[in-house]
Amino acid sequence: MEFKNYNRIKEEILLFQEHHKRKISLIAVSKKQSIEKIHRLINYGHLDFGENYVQEGVDKIKSISNPSIIWHFIGPIQSNKTKLITEYFNWVHSVDRLKIYDRIKNEANSLGKKINFLIQINISKENTKSGININDLDAILDGIDPNDDFVCFRGIMAIPRNTTNINLLKTEFSLLNKAFISLKERFHTVDTLSMGMSNDYLLAMNHGSTMIRVGSKIFGERI
Ligand SMILES: *Cc1c(COP(=O)(O)O)cnc(C)c1O
């Protein structure tokens, strides 16, 4: 792993922030990447990492055992895994039903641990993808307690269609940004729009993203 791409992304973020006065955070997606590569990026100063698979993520978190690292769970969630996720991660990007929210809330409250969460939206409506239909957002919001001491609603996450059609991508990013803007008006805790990956993070940033999740462009191909 070279730090060339990482440095370039950080540079692009800095330039963007100066121009647009909007903060962007970078999550290094370390799923299927070695512990050794993660350690190298930590030693280089990076603190936010994203993992998709509960067991793989928990094993890495235990092995790295560094309380300064902020771990983001970004994969699909089975309800019997909410306990492990709450215990080991700091952010959950992929809440897609109230049952998952309720379980995380109960577990965070009993551990006395702060969890930030996002609702995942299936913006392309492909049935291979997790997340709720954007039209069902209101139904799930009615079940969320914006004043919970431990579980904090921060916004939305999405993975757009895997396509090179820029216009389709722009349409999906714009719909997400619109939903994000109206959520910010309704919930004082909402400040995060998690969208943009290795191939589309610049486009996502130009459409309102505040958090990008980049894996292969930083670490190289997954094993
Ligand atoms: C794998 C993954 C990423 C990173 O993808 P890259 O194309 O490697 O940057 C980002 N977000 C989610 C939810 C992922 O599953």
The ligand as an SDF file (V2000), in Angstrom:
LIG
                    3D

 15 15  0  0  0  0  0  0  0  0999 V2000
  -17.0950   -1.6580    0.1630 C   0  0  0  0  0  0  0  0  0  0  0  0
  -17.8440   -0.4550    0.5250 C   0  0  0  0  0  0  0  0  0  0  0  0
  -17.3070    0.8300    0.3510 C   0  0  0  0  0  0  0  0  0  0  0  0
  -15.9570    1.0930   -0.3020 C   0  0  0  0  0  0  0  0  0  0  0  0
  -15.9550    0.7220   -1.6460 O   0  0  0  0  0  0  0  0  0  0  0  0
  -14.7300    1.0860   -2.6140 P   0  0  0  0  0  0  0  0  0  0  0  0
  -15.3270    1.0500   -3.9560 O   0  0  0  0  0  0  0  0  0  0  0  0
  -13.6900    0.0510   -2.3900 O   0  0  0  0  0  0  0  0  0  0  0  0
  -14.2630    2.4460   -2.2470 O   0  0  0  0  0  0  0  0  0  0  0  0
  -18.0510    1.9110    0.7840 C   0  0  0  0  0  0  0  0  0  0  0  0
  -19.2660    1.7550    1.3560 N   0  0  0  0  0  0  0  0  0  0  0  0
  -19.8110    0.5420    1.5290 C   0  0  0  0  0  0  0  0  0  0  0  0
  -21.1510    0.4400    2.1750 C   0  0  0  0  0  0  0  0  0  0  0  0
  -19.1300   -0.5930    1.1090 C   0  0  0  0  0  0  0  0  0  0  0  0
  -19.7100   -1.7920    1.2730 O   0  0  0  0  0  0  0  0  0  0  0  0
  1  2  1  0
  2  3  1  0
  2 14  2  0
  3  4  1  0
  3 10  2  0
  4  5  1  0
  5  6  1  0
  6  7  2  0
  6  8  1  0
  6  9  1  0
 10 11  1  0
 11 12  2  0
 12 13  1  0
 12 14  1  0
 14 15  1  0
M  END
$$$$
